[in-house]
Amino acid sequence: MGHSNDLPPSDGASDATQHIASLLTRASIGVVHLAPDGAIATVNEPFTELTGWSRETLLGNSFADVLVTAPRSLRSLLTEAPTDGRSTTLTLPFETADGDVVACEVHFETVVDGDDYAFVGVCYRQPNRDAEADLSERDDLQPVETDPSAKAFVALADAIPDGIILLDSDSEIQYANPAVERILGYPASELVGGSKLSIIPERLRDAHLSALNRYLETGVRNIDWEYVELPAHHKEGHEVPLGISFNDFRYNGERYFVGLFRDISPRKEAKRALEEREKRLRQYKEYTSNLLNAIDDVFYVIDSGGNLQRWNRSLREVTGYERDEIESMQTLEFFDEDARVTIADAMAECFERGSVRVEANILTKRDERIPYEFVATRLDDPDGNPVVVGLGRDISERKEIQRRLEASNDRLEQFAYAASHDLKEPLRMVTSYLQLVEKRYADALDEDGEEFIEYAVDGAERMREMIDGLLQYSRVETQGDPFEPTELDAVLDDVLTDMQMRVEESDAVVERENLPRVLGDEGQLRQVFQNLLSNAINYSGDEPPHIDVSAERAGDVWRLSVRDEGIGIDSEDQERIFRVFERLHTRDEHPGTGLGLTLCQRIVERHGGDIWVDSTPGEGTTFSFTLPVADARDE
């Protein structure tokens, strides 16, 4: 490759030259001889069979006429090769006489004879470019020294990258082209005249000789001569895998064999590497399957059409369906009618936003319904298609615990309500009788007696306030209204109207931002603002209260804040203030039941939010809480 062949003048060709020229002239591989201007000067019969055009039609016409298109690389060859001597292998699309397109790999060599030059190309039809030359068996072949293209054919044999060996019937090597040395390490001078057994591994020689004798006697071939892969012996002692094509022909009454071969070590190595990768891939796939099947949770991969692409053993065990049944089912078929809309919406959300979490009942083959929580993420499969990958976990136990907890809470709330309600009546009687005693026996009571009765009435009043607080606390879940879109500006307006007298008496200043629209219970939210504003006024210190009410969007929630500049709260006390009946000050210092902040926390938690406090003693306090966004209009 990469050189031209200068052929010295010769009055005639050697026997080997005649044999090779005859071989290439009669080969099943298409050979074409081009003049310097690209016109077809000579073709062999396989080339006419390849294209479907007759020899008479082809000769003299431009080589480009038999191509679907003439690439720039071909035009470059015809113009540049005579000056730089380059050889080229091109893949060209031939247009046959029938209008079909045949792709061939064509190896071109430049043949120079003095001032004259020409191009010779050998055509390997794809994908069988390694196919063996089909030599015609004819006894009437004539020496080719008078054929002007013989030199070109021999030059081509010397230049092609595949090895060519010519043998006689005694297995003596008559010709070996230069490629043989590159492939097997033997120069032609060491091979020609010697036995072909030198390039056959010793372990295969007996079998080869037996098969050859059988063929010579019976004509039966024990291997595929068109193409076979066999090892050859390299001069350095190792074996080289070859892809070989064989044929035989007669010349001057003698039988000759020709072999066309190439080193397939790279392909073998690539195949071995591919097999190793496939083996590792199978091992990894098996490992992954075993890993997924060891998980108690349901694993799944769903495509954009709602089809299950992959799942683990847990899905079969949970649903009771067999593998072939699952393969024919859509994802939504694993859920009852009530849950299908929820699952369809969740899958759409996952494909759109990238992740989702949803609860739904799996419908089994036995028509059982099992509560599951599904967590999924959107990924791209190896082909770039979006899929949903996730896990489903049985939450039956959690649901049962939740049900029992809710039932227990209901009973506790009912008990608290009943107890509080029942306590109010005797407490009212105690207060009434104490007031009656104070009124009827006022003249008989001394100063201490009046003080005792005053303490008793005051204690009863505090008890009544605590009972009322407990009633409110117990009713947060059971007596609350359904959540609806609520304008917090209107809620705060109502609260400030109710507290107008107290605000004025304390000279309080309330500054506010525009508040958002949230999803909640308007009555309970009014109570939250009232308690927080009352708290800010109560703990304002010696200065008139200054209160700021603000709102800030944080994802799917609004963060509301009520900030004052009062006395503040010590850091060690900040967790205590949300406990039931927890007070940091005496009633004489600051009035209250100790239930206001606890009630705020219960209401906010009912709305799915959080409430917390940030405070510095002497500088003020900020209570913050979150509430859900009302709807898409707030986006």
Phi and psi in degrees as a GROMACS rama.xvg file:
@    title "Ramachandran Plot"
@    xaxis  label "Phi"
@    yaxis  label "Psi"
@TYPE xy
82.0797  13.1963  GLY-2
-143.182  158.377  HIS-3
-98.9854  166.843  SER-4
-119.293  113.528  ASN-5
-87.0661  114.376  ASP-6
-93.5598  121.66  LEU-7
-68.9794  151.057  PRO-8
-58.0789  143.363  PRO-9
-147.681  135.692  SER-10
-77.5232  -15.8473  ASP-11
-166.231  166.208  GLY-12
-100.854  150.506  ALA-13
-69.5014  169.749  SER-14
-59.5879  -43.4666  ASP-15
-62.8555  -41.9987  ALA-16
-61.7272  -43.3351  THR-17
-60.9781  -42.2839  GLN-18
-63.1188  -46.5991  HIS-19
-66.2939  -43.924  ILE-20
-61.5126  -42.0318  ALA-21
-64.9353  -40.4491  SER-22
-58.8963  -50.3827  LEU-23
-69.5144  -33.2467  LEU-24
-65.0254  -35.8356  THR-25
-101.535  5.28689  ARG-26
-68.0024  156.896  ALA-27
-79.2813  -11.0305  SER-28
-80.43  131.069  ILE-29
-67.8645  133.411  GLY-30
-126.527  135.084  VAL-31
-132.528  137.642  VAL-32
-113.969  120.652  HIS-33
-109.703  140.047  LEU-34
-73.8652  166.996  ALA-35
-55.8325  -29.5433  PRO-36
-86.7173  6.03158  ASP-37
89.2515  3.29225  GLY-38
-77.2297  148.086  ALA-39
-78.2403  118.548  ILE-40
-96.2686  -39.4448  ALA-41
-148.924  143.964  THR-42
-138.212  153.189  VAL-43
-96.1349  174.503  ASN-44
-64.3258  -41.0043  GLU-45
-59.5462  -30.0967  PRO-46
-67.8733  -38.9081  PHE-47
-67.2812  -35.454  THR-48
-68.6447  -35.8758  GLU-49
-63.332  -43.6946  LEU-50
-91.4273  -22.2481  THR-51
84.4859  -4.11356  GLY-52
-93.2458  144.713  TRP-53
-73.7036  159.908  SER-54
-59.4256  -41.5871  ARG-55
-63.4126  -37.8655  GLU-56
-68.4079  -36.8452  THR-57
-76.7998  -43.2626  LEU-58
-60.2208  131.187  LEU-59
89.759  -19.8039  GLY-60
-84.1633  159.939  ASN-61
-68.9397  139.581  SER-62
-59.7025  -31.7481  PHE-63
-64.6964  -20.3941  ALA-64
-69.2402  -21.6583  ASP-65
-95.4641  6.70344  VAL-66
-105.147  148.679  LEU-67
-63.3131  -41.6235  VAL-68
-152.236  145.288  THR-69
-98.0211  107.171  ALA-70
-68.8832  161.978  PRO-71
-59.7273  -34.7525  ARG-72
-62.4204  -33.1749  SER-73
-71.4236  -43.6272  LEU-74
-62.8771  -36.6779  ARG-75
-64.7254  -39.6783  SER-76
-60.4896  -47.5475  LEU-77
-66.9947  -25.5607  LEU-78
-97.7858  -30.252  THR-79
-102.861  -27.1951  GLU-80
-58.9785  -40.7469  ALA-81
-61.461  -25.3233  PRO-82
-93.0866  -34.2938  THR-83
-109.571  -5.99863  ASP-84
71.6441  19.6959  GLY-85
-77.2837  147.088  ARG-86
-107.243  157.499  SER-87
-145.406  143.875  THR-88
-113.853  122.336  THR-89
-123.124  148.505  LEU-90
-99.4503  116.606  THR-91
-122.413  144.342  LEU-92
-95.115  110.624  PRO-93
-88.2682  138.981  PHE-94
-100.495  116.976  GLU-95
-79.4804  169.762  THR-96
-63.0545  -24.0819  ALA-97
-84.9459  -1.89579  ASP-98
91.0023  0.501549  GLY-99
-79.2966  166.862  ASP-100
-116.409  127.187  VAL-101
-120.346  124.251  VAL-102
-89.9293  129.534  ALA-103
-133.239  147.549  CYS-104
-94.6955  120.145  GLU-105
-115.738  121.438  VAL-106
-98.7121  116.62  HIS-107
-101.528  138.383  PHE-108
-126.957  145.17  GLU-109
-91.9456  126.752  THR-110
-110.377  120.316  VAL-111
-111.763  130.963  VAL-112
-133.097  93.1942  ASP-113
67.9463  -125.505  GLY-114
-87.2965  -7.61748  ASP-115
-92.4919  152.723  ASP-116
-149.827  160.939  TYR-117
-155.563  174.913  ALA-118
-121.081  137.488  PHE-119
-124.245  131.356  VAL-120
-126.201  138.66  GLY-121
-112.473  133.092  VAL-122
-107.585  123.335  CYS-123
-105.839  116.221  TYR-124
-73.2583  130.562  ARG-125
-83.8388  146.335  GLN-126
-88.5571  3.4049  PRO-127
-93.3015  47.4977  ASN-128
-68.166  -15.8415  ARG-129
-95.2011  5.35624  ASP-130
-60.8053  147.655  ALA-131
-77.2863  146.96  GLU-132
-65.792  127.48  ALA-133
-89.4765  92.2764  ASP-134
-79.1696  132.847  LEU-135
-78.8953  138.206  SER-136
-88.26  100.894  GLU-137
-134.915  136.625  ARG-138
-88.002  -7.58873  ASP-139
-105.477  20.4227  ASP-140
-65.3487  138.717  LEU-141
-105.166  152.511  GLN-142
-54.8051  148.933  PRO-143
-108.624  14.7536  VAL-144
-64.1634  -20.2041  GLU-145
-87.5866  -7.96326  THR-146
-79.9871  118.22  ASP-147
-63.0057  -17.4719  PRO-148
-93.2581  0.249579  SER-149
-61.1869  -43.5662  ALA-150
-59.0838  -39.4321  LYS-151
-64.8956  -41.3919  ALA-152
-65.3771  -41.9116  PHE-153
-66.3302  -40.6541  VAL-154
-60.2742  -38.8495  ALA-155
-66.1022  -41.6517  LEU-156
-60.2891  -35.7681  ALA-157
-72.728  -20.3975  ASP-158
-103.45  -23.1165  ALA-159
-67.1555  151.793  ILE-160
-74.8503  -14.3267  PRO-161
-86.363  148.077  ASP-162
-79.048  141.977  GLY-163
-128.617  130.312  ILE-164
-129.723  132.955  ILE-165
-110.387  129.008  LEU-166
-122.873  150.456  LEU-167
-94.345  -176.13  ASP-168
-70.291  -14.2962  SER-169
-93.0248  11.8288  ASP-170
67.1957  21.8771  SER-171
-88.7203  133.882  GLU-172
-76.3068  121.545  ILE-173
-96.9907  -26.133  GLN-174
-157.633  142.358  TYR-175
-141.779  126.986  ALA-176
-80.6773  166.656  ASN-177
-58.0736  -26.5984  PRO-178
-64.2358  -24.2592  ALA-179
-61.646  -40.7041  VAL-180
-64.6109  -40.8914  GLU-181
-63.7445  -34.2444  ARG-182
-85.6533  -43.3887  ILE-183
-113.246  -6.69997  LEU-184
86.3903  -6.8644  GLY-185
-93.3732  124.143  TYR-186
-65.593  154.206  PRO-187
-58.9684  -34.7156  ALA-188
-62.9146  -27.1407  SER-189
-83.4409  -22.0736  GLU-190
-93.9514  -43.4567  LEU-191
-62.0394  128.175  VAL-192
93.6153  -13.2437  GLY-193
-99.3723  177.913  GLY-194
-84.8689  146.59  SER-195
-67.1524  -15.3334  LYS-196
-61.7635  -19.8746  LEU-197
-65.4957  -23.3384  SER-198
-106.168  6.6554  ILE-199
-103.416  127.806  ILE-200
-53.0344  140.999  PRO-201
-57.2032  -36.3674  GLU-202
-67.1145  -14.8051  ARG-203
-109.128  -3.61677  LEU-204
-65.9689  -45.1265  ARG-205
-60.8506  -44.7858  ASP-206
-64.1689  -36.4015  ALA-207
-66.0764  -47.5361  HIS-208
-62.0811  -39.4468  LEU-209
-63.0474  -43.749  SER-210
-67.5966  -37.7332  ALA-211
-64.871  -45.9566  LEU-212
-61.3396  -39.196  ASN-213
-63.1804  -41.2068  ARG-214
-66.0303  -42.8164  TYR-215
-64.439  -30.9981  LEU-216
-84.6399  -38.9917  GLU-217
-117.572  -17.1935  THR-218
78.9612  7.27657  GLY-219
-90.181  127.499  VAL-220
-97.119  131.99  ARG-221
-94.7235  -3.06595  ASN-222
-134.047  167.264  ILE-223
-81.9999  109.385  ASP-224
-72.1974  -22.1914  TRP-225
-64.5522  -41.5565  GLU-226
-164.013  130.836  TYR-227
-148.866  149.215  VAL-228
-107.027  121.265  GLU-229
-139.217  153.281  LEU-230
-84.6446  148.168  PRO-231
-122.033  158.673  ALA-232
-90.6008  121.996  HIS-233
-84.446  152.246  HIS-234
-57.6902  -31.9628  LYS-235
-81.2483  0.41199  GLU-236
105.83  -16.8031  GLY-237
-91.0002  169.223  HIS-238
-97.3707  146.54  GLU-239
-121.139  122.657  VAL-240
-72.9674  130.544  PRO-241
-121.912  147.981  LEU-242
-102.773  116.482  GLY-243
-122.784  141.624  ILE-244
-120.339  135.111  SER-245
-117.09  155.974  PHE-246
-164.566  169.534  ASN-247
-133.445  161.695  ASP-248
-155.394  166.655  PHE-249
-111.526  141.343  ARG-250
-143.968  121.67  TYR-251
52.6251  39.1872  ASN-252
82.3072  -3.5608  GLY-253
-103.838  146.488  GLU-254
-92.1506  133.978  ARG-255
-126.978  152.1  TYR-256
-119.902  142.061  PHE-257
-128.339  139.868  VAL-258
-124.57  131.088  GLY-259
-114.572  122.745  LEU-260
-145.652  161.575  PHE-261
-143.507  153.883  ARG-262
-72.3505  119.482  ASP-263
-106.285  20.6721  ILE-264
-56.812  -46.5929  SER-265
-59.1477  -39.9933  PRO-266
-68.3285  -38.9895  ARG-267
-63.0484  -43.0906  LYS-268
-65.6921  -41.0045  GLU-269
-63.5022  -39.6267  ALA-270
-65.3661  -42.6528  LYS-271
-63.0295  -42.7527  ARG-272
-64.1242  -39.2926  ALA-273
-64.724  -43.6548  LEU-274
-62.7805  -37.7909  GLU-275
-66.2472  -41.9377  GLU-276
-64.2522  -41.8705  ARG-277
-64.1017  -37.7761  GLU-278
-63.6029  -45.7489  LYS-279
-65.3364  -35.7807  ARG-280
-65.1584  -42.1519  LEU-281
-63.1709  -41.9848  ARG-282
-63.4942  -42.2535  GLN-283
-66.7327  -40.1181  TYR-284
-64.2558  -41.4488  LYS-285
-64.762  -41.6785  GLU-286
-61.3902  -45.0234  TYR-287
-62.5524  -43.0696  THR-288
-62.3655  -44.2394  SER-289
-62.9008  -38.8013  ASN-290
-63.8794  -46.5189  LEU-291
-67.956  -36.2869  LEU-292
-71.905  -18.7429  ASN-293
-80.3521  -10.5397  ALA-294
-83.763  132.441  ILE-295
-70.4846  -28.865  ASP-296
-70.3498  158.025  ASP-297
-81.35  124.592  VAL-298
-104.378  142.483  PHE-299
-152.303  151.377  TYR-300
-130.013  124.424  VAL-301
-123.135  133.233  ILE-302
-86.0334  178.462  ASP-303
-67.7461  -15.1936  SER-304
-89.9521  3.46941  GLY-305
83.1266  14.2822  GLY-306
-93.375  140.57  ASN-307
-76.3874  117.456  LEU-308
-90.1705  -30.6058  GLN-309
-157.621  149.8  ARG-310
-156.745  167.2  TRP-311
-108.612  179.746  ASN-312
-62.8291  -29.582  ARG-313
-58.9822  -34.8405  SER-314
-63.2536  -41.6953  LEU-315
-65.7052  -43.0887  ARG-316
-67.5105  -37.8559  GLU-317
-72.3748  -46.2033  VAL-318
-85.62  -25.0966  THR-319
85.9102  1.38089  GLY-320
-86.1622  147.797  TYR-321
-83.8368  167.59  GLU-322
-57.5352  -47.2255  ARG-323
-64.8685  -30.025  ASP-324
-70.1107  -42.6043  GLU-325
-63.1509  -39.3523  ILE-326
-60.4239  -26.4918  GLU-327
-96.9819  2.63984  SER-328
-103.352  148.137  MET-329
-85.1293  156.267  GLN-330
-55.9881  -42.9801  THR-331
-66.7803  -17.2644  LEU-332
-70.9385  -11.1888  GLU-333
-88.221  8.56359  PHE-334
-133.578  153.647  PHE-335
-77.2621  174.01  ASP-336
-58.4633  -38.4372  GLU-337
-65.4834  -31.2321  ASP-338
-92.5786  -15.2837  ALA-339
-64.3456  -39.3752  ARG-340
-63.3648  -41.8613  VAL-341
-61.0969  -45.3596  THR-342
-67.8675  -42.233  ILE-343
-60.6749  -43.3467  ALA-344
-64.7137  -38.7202  ASP-345
-66.0102  -41.4374  ALA-346
-64.3526  -42.9055  MET-347
-60.901  -41.0604  ALA-348
-64.5274  -39.1066  GLU-349
-66.0941  -44.0421  CYS-350
-63.2602  -32.7804  PHE-351
-82.656  -45.6282  GLU-352
-102.481  -17.0745  ARG-353
105.557  -17.3716  GLY-354
-160.574  160.82  SER-355
-161.982  154.644  VAL-356
-137.147  129.297  ARG-357
-151.088  151.592  VAL-358
-113.136  138.644  GLU-359
-161.752  159.465  ALA-360
-89.2562  125.056  ASN-361
-75.6852  136.186  ILE-362
-99.7911  117.212  LEU-363
-87.2683  171.075  THR-364
-63.4726  -26.0791  LYS-365
-88.3233  11.8719  ARG-366
66.1642  28.2127  ASP-367
-91.4266  153.757  GLU-368
-119.305  119.342  ARG-369
-117.795  124.266  ILE-370
-70.0967  130.483  PRO-371
-132.49  147.72  TYR-372
-108.89  128.427  GLU-373
-113.009  132.347  PHE-374
-122.555  126.96  VAL-375
-138.424  155.396  ALA-376
-135.084  144.679  THR-377
-86.5116  132.393  ARG-378
-133.769  171.848  LEU-379
-108.297  133.189  ASP-380
-76.3269  175.914  ASP-381
-57.3934  -23.0706  PRO-382
-89.7828  3.43446  ASP-383
85.8296  7.86786  GLY-384
-88.2464  138.274  ASN-385
-71.1321  138.217  PRO-386
-137.384  160.413  VAL-387
-105.983  124.593  VAL-388
-119.205  131.583  VAL-389
-166.025  -176.728  GLY-390
-127.639  146.212  LEU-391
-119.82  132.572  GLY-392
-120.646  134.097  ARG-393
-67.5406  120.031  ASP-394
-113.346  25.4775  ILE-395
-58.1257  -46.3733  SER-396
-64.6235  -42.8666  GLU-397
-63.4629  -40.2646  ARG-398
-63.7163  -38.9422  LYS-399
-67.4483  -42.9039  GLU-400
-61.6335  -42.3689  ILE-401
-62.6273  -41.1167  GLN-402
-63.39  -43.7469  ARG-403
-65.3565  -39.8749  ARG-404
-63.9376  -43.2837  LEU-405
-63.8827  -39.8991  GLU-406
-64.2166  -41.1862  ALA-407
-64.3694  -42.8521  SER-408
-62.6436  -39.9052  ASN-409
-60.442  -44.1425  ASP-410
-64.8365  -41.0238  ARG-411
-64.1161  -41.3185  LEU-412
-65.4026  -41.2014  GLU-413
-63.7829  -40.4432  GLN-414
-65.0831  -45.7912  PHE-415
-61.2373  -41.5927  ALA-416
-64.936  -46.5845  TYR-417
-64.3803  -43.9929  ALA-418
-63.876  -44.0896  ALA-419
-63.9247  -42.6849  SER-420
-64.787  -43.3492  HIS-421
-70.2238  -29.445  ASP-422
-72.2929  -26.9159  LEU-423
-65.5205  -34.8566  LYS-424
-66.6581  -53.9282  GLU-425
-63.4232  -31.6324  PRO-426
-66.3109  -39.6391  LEU-427
-62.2777  -39.9168  ARG-428
-63.9906  -42.4669  MET-429
-60.3893  -46.4019  VAL-430
-62.7785  -43.674  THR-431
-62.6924  -45.0746  SER-432
-67.891  -36.2072  TYR-433
-64.0486  -42.5968  LEU-434
-66.5174  -35.2124  GLN-435
-65.7932  -42.9176  LEU-436
-61.1073  -44.5001  VAL-437
-61.2157  -37.6942  GLU-438
-76.6289  -46.2428  LYS-439
-73.424  -36.7627  ARG-440
-111.377  31.0234  TYR-441
-58.4042  -38.8464  ALA-442
-71.4852  -25.2506  ASP-443
-87.9703  -13.9051  ALA-444
-88.2329  134.009  LEU-445
-85.3011  -173.559  ASP-446
-63.2812  -40.1391  GLU-447
-64.4341  -41.3301  ASP-448
-62.2625  -43.6197  GLY-449
-61.9876  -37.5597  GLU-450
-67.2017  -39.5361  GLU-451
-62.0692  -45.4579  PHE-452
-64.2695  -38.6977  ILE-453
-62.161  -42.2266  GLU-454
-62.2067  -41.933  TYR-455
-65.2175  -43.7638  ALA-456
-64.7119  -41.9744  VAL-457
-63.1373  -41.0747  ASP-458
-64.1359  -40.2946  GLY-459
-64.5664  -38.0537  ALA-460
-64.707  -41.3896  GLU-461
-64.2527  -38.7429  ARG-462
-61.5701  -40.1131  MET-463
-64.4976  -41.759  ARG-464
-62.6955  -39.9959  GLU-465
-66.2922  -40.2079  MET-466
-64.2839  -41.9332  ILE-467
-61.2235  -39.5538  ASP-468
-63.7033  -41.8968  GLY-469
-62.795  -39.1749  LEU-470
-61.15  -45.4329  LEU-471
-61.9957  -43.5888  GLN-472
-61.8013  -42.314  TYR-473
-71.183  -21.2621  SER-474
-93.53  -1.57111  ARG-475
-56.6519  -45.6743  VAL-476
-83.5914  -42.2276  GLU-477
-85.3312  -30.8072  THR-478
-106.735  5.11276  GLN-479
-72.8283  153.713  GLY-480
-83.334  157.736  ASP-481
-60.5437  151.532  PRO-482
-72.779  136.689  PHE-483
-141.538  158.266  GLU-484
-56.9511  126.051  PRO-485
-130.84  129.427  THR-486
-84.0895  111.849  GLU-487
-69.0909  -25.2032  LEU-488
-60.0129  -42.7183  ASP-489
-68.1863  -38.4248  ALA-490
-61.4324  -47.2084  VAL-491
-65.4141  -35.9503  LEU-492
-58.6722  -45.7537  ASP-493
-62.5077  -42.6748  ASP-494
-63.3304  -45.2227  VAL-495
-66.2212  -31.5476  LEU-496
-65.4065  -45.2962  THR-497
-64.398  -32.0979  ASP-498
-99.0299  13.4761  MET-499
-55.8845  -46.6535  GLN-500
-62.8335  -42.2058  MET-501
-68.5113  -38.8474  ARG-502
-61.3931  -43.4908  VAL-503
-68.4076  -40.8108  GLU-504
-63.3457  -32.6099  GLU-505
-93.5028  1.09328  SER-506
56.4885  33.7317  ASP-507
-73.2272  145.888  ALA-508
-115.145  120.612  VAL-509
-113.061  112.889  VAL-510
-103.155  146.703  GLU-511
-146.143  151.172  ARG-512
-97.669  172.305  GLU-513
-66.7128  126.788  ASN-514
-96.6146  154.015  LEU-515
-86.3747  -179.594  PRO-516
-99.374  125.42  ARG-517
-126.854  171.353  VAL-518
-101.191  116.207  LEU-519
-174.33  -175.797  GLY-520
-93.9887  110.163  ASP-521
-58.3581  -42.6097  GLU-522
-63.2319  -43.7906  GLY-523
-69.5217  -36.5467  GLN-524
-66.8897  -33.3792  LEU-525
-61.6644  -40.076  ARG-526
-66.219  -37.1211  GLN-527
-61.4862  -50.3679  VAL-528
-62.6987  -39.9309  PHE-529
-63.4247  -44.2303  GLN-530
-65.1994  -41.9566  ASN-531
-69.2868  -39.626  LEU-532
-66.9134  -41.1927  LEU-533
-61.2237  -41.1039  SER-534
-61.8619  -42.2147  ASN-535
-64.7375  -37.7085  ALA-536
-70.6685  -42.3612  ILE-537
-61.6106  -37.0785  ASN-538
-109.57  37.3201  TYR-539
-81.4628  -15.6363  SER-540
84.2333  -151.801  GLY-541
-81.3169  -20.5272  ASP-542
-88.972  154.929  GLU-543
-58.4186  140.222  PRO-544
-62.1408  138.342  PRO-545
-125.399  115.209  HIS-546
-123.374  134.546  ILE-547
-116.966  132.186  ASP-548
-116.614  123.852  VAL-549
-139.274  168.766  SER-550
-143.512  146.26  ALA-551
-144.836  133.589  GLU-552
-75.2447  136.55  ARG-553
-140.212  81.0781  ALA-554
72.3993  -122.427  GLY-555
-90.1492  9.56561  ASP-556
-132.745  161.977  VAL-557
-105.173  136.557  TRP-558
-102.996  113.479  ARG-559
-98.0895  144.037  LEU-560
-136.335  138.765  SER-561
-121.679  111.313  VAL-562
-114.989  136.311  ARG-563
-125.858  171.739  ASP-564
-116.141  36.6201  GLU-565
-84.4143  -149.956  GLY-566
-76.1549  -18.4907  ILE-567
79.0403  176.088  GLY-568
-133.039  133.351  ILE-569
-61.8967  146.201  ASP-570
-59.7252  -36.0563  SER-571
-72.2576  -14.4891  GLU-572
-98.6162  -6.45776  ASP-573
-69.3187  -27.6635  GLN-574
-78.1852  -27.9063  GLU-575
-73.0791  -26.7742  ARG-576
-66.043  -17.4134  ILE-577
-94.0248  3.31205  PHE-578
-81.5765  153.42  ARG-579
-63.9942  130.035  VAL-580
61.9121  16.5982  PHE-581
-81.8165  126.215  GLU-582
-127.697  139.318  ARG-583
-95.9564  -11.8105  LEU-584
-136.606  161.861  HIS-585
-76.4522  164.274  THR-586
-64.6555  -31.0573  ARG-587
-66.518  -34.6511  ASP-588
-76.2406  -48.2466  GLU-589
-144.84  123.744  HIS-590
-70.7295  162.096  PRO-591
142.18  166.107  GLY-592
-99.2326  -15.7619  THR-593
84.5377  10.8076  GLY-594
-110.067  -10.8127  LEU-595
-59.851  -51.8696  GLY-596
-71.0095  -33.7916  LEU-597
-61.4786  -41.7269  THR-598
-65.8278  -40.4216  LEU-599
-59.5314  -44.3654  CYS-600
-62.0372  -43.0122  GLN-601
-63.3993  -41.1856  ARG-602
-67.7657  -45.7076  ILE-603
-62.3186  -41.839  VAL-604
-64.9871  -34.8033  GLU-605
-61.1933  -31.412  ARG-606
-84.8797  6.71395  HIS-607
78.4658  17.5442  GLY-608
-109.726  -175.098  GLY-609
-126.601  154.801  ASP-610
-134.657  140.142  ILE-611
-152.079  171.033  TRP-612
-129.477  140.992  VAL-613
-124.155  123.764  ASP-614
-150.981  147.014  SER-615
-127.829  121.495  THR-616
-52.8795  131.269  PRO-617
85.4675  -9.55794  GLY-618
-116.659  -20.737  GLU-619
128.519  178.381  GLY-620
-138.593  142.758  THR-621
-124.836  118.874  THR-622
-96.7547  127.62  PHE-623
-123.068  145.557  SER-624
-150.655  157.014  PHE-625
-113.846  146.754  THR-626
-137.58  148.845  LEU-627
-70.8876  145.499  PRO-628
-62.0668  143.819  VAL-629
-70.1677  -55.6549  ALA-630
-163.064  -173.517  ASP-631
-63.9757  -19.7764  ALA-632
-66.0068  -17.6737  ARG-633
-92.4128  0.428679  ASP-634
